Amino acid sequence: MPEVYIIATVRTPVGVGKPEKGALYPVAPVDLAALVLKEVLRRGGVESGQVDDVIMGCVTPIDDQGANIARLAALQAGFPVHVPAVQINRMCGSSQQAVHFAAQAILAGDMNLVVAGGIEMMSHQPLGADWPEEWPTNFPYPLVHQGISAEMMAEKWSLSREALDDYAYESHLRAGAAIHEGRQKEQIVPVPVPDGNGGTRLVEHDQGVRIPPDREKMAVLPPVFKQDGMVTAGNSSQISDGAGASLLASEQAVHMYDLKPLVRVVTREVVGTDPVLMLDGPIAATRKILQRAGLTLDDMDVIEINEAFASVVLAWQQELDADMGKVNPDGGAIAHGHPLGATGAVLMTKLIYALIGDDGRYGLQTMCIGHGMSTATILERV
């Protein structure tokens, strides 16, 4: 059987996604995307002209994130014009799906080298900016805000406010420890931004991590989406800016260009679930991908599940009886943020570096997606 390998992977620091307040806000989305495209090729030891395609996720592809930002970023990064590029939108799973599409093109024999990643700057284009003002009156599902779905998840799995806040607190502790110990330094490309004095400074760390987190303050935060609810700003993912990219290669390309793979892409999965409950997709996706791979959750050495809301992860854990010591070892989106179309690329970079750092063999990544979907990927360290 043909194989697909990831040769290099990189991400930016994740910035707070608020105009003027975010560390990455002064950077144009096309420039942030171009930065990771250039850096992943440098790390992989590949010339841009050797790449067959560039695939990038972006959830709000309008205004300065519109007009096929993948193509614009590739050109901005100095890729020759013969290298095509495409922007895709599978909502929160967009850049993980970009990796899946890249792997599938390679497995089909159509391509040998593909860059897959994502870009999202929510400080520039806020969540929902591309949504219709009104849904069709005959739409078959009563769609609700994801925050309401997160409340529904907590209710269905009988999760307490204390449990949600405890999980969020732990995410910040883990992320803070990773920063303090320098565990993420190698996976991040620093971003130069104007310093306000005519020069530049480097953004090198995830901006949203609370060091140290305040558990007592988290306990008094009001619910955001439901008057008597449990979902707060403290146990939800943060609005963020960021980008990430991976270089995928066929076995032929590995030999042709003398490349050194980091991981093998074992298998990929995407599922659909109830679009109203919306956020339980990682449960089905995890079960399906493990069955497809002939592996168990115990075989996974590292697991990255997107912390869109604490209730998503805790419901998944309850259903699958996962060892939480393996889950999001450096914290997750509750701590470092969730730049929508880039988060899949960010989590994949974290997963790969965690596998390498811990000498693990298998890693799993899974994400909930708006309107009831989920992506999942299993990687094997080479």
Protein Blocks (a to p, Z undefined) as FASTA:
>chain_A
ZZdddfbdcddddddfbehkamklmpcfklmmmmmmmmmmmmnopafklpgbdcdddfbl
ghjlgghlmlmmmmmnopafklgcddddehjllmmmmmmmmmmmmmnopambdcdddddd
fklmgghklpcfbdcfklcbdcddfklmmmmmmmmnopafklmmmmmmmmmmmmmmmmmn
opmmmmpccddddehlopacddfbdfklccdddfklmmmpccfkbmklmbdfklcccddd
dddddddddfklmmmnopacfbdcfbdcdddddfklopmmmmmmmmmmmmmnopafklpm
bdcddffbfklmmmmmmmnopafklgoklopfklnopehjlmmmmmmmmmmmmmmmnopa
bdcdddddehhiadddddddZZ
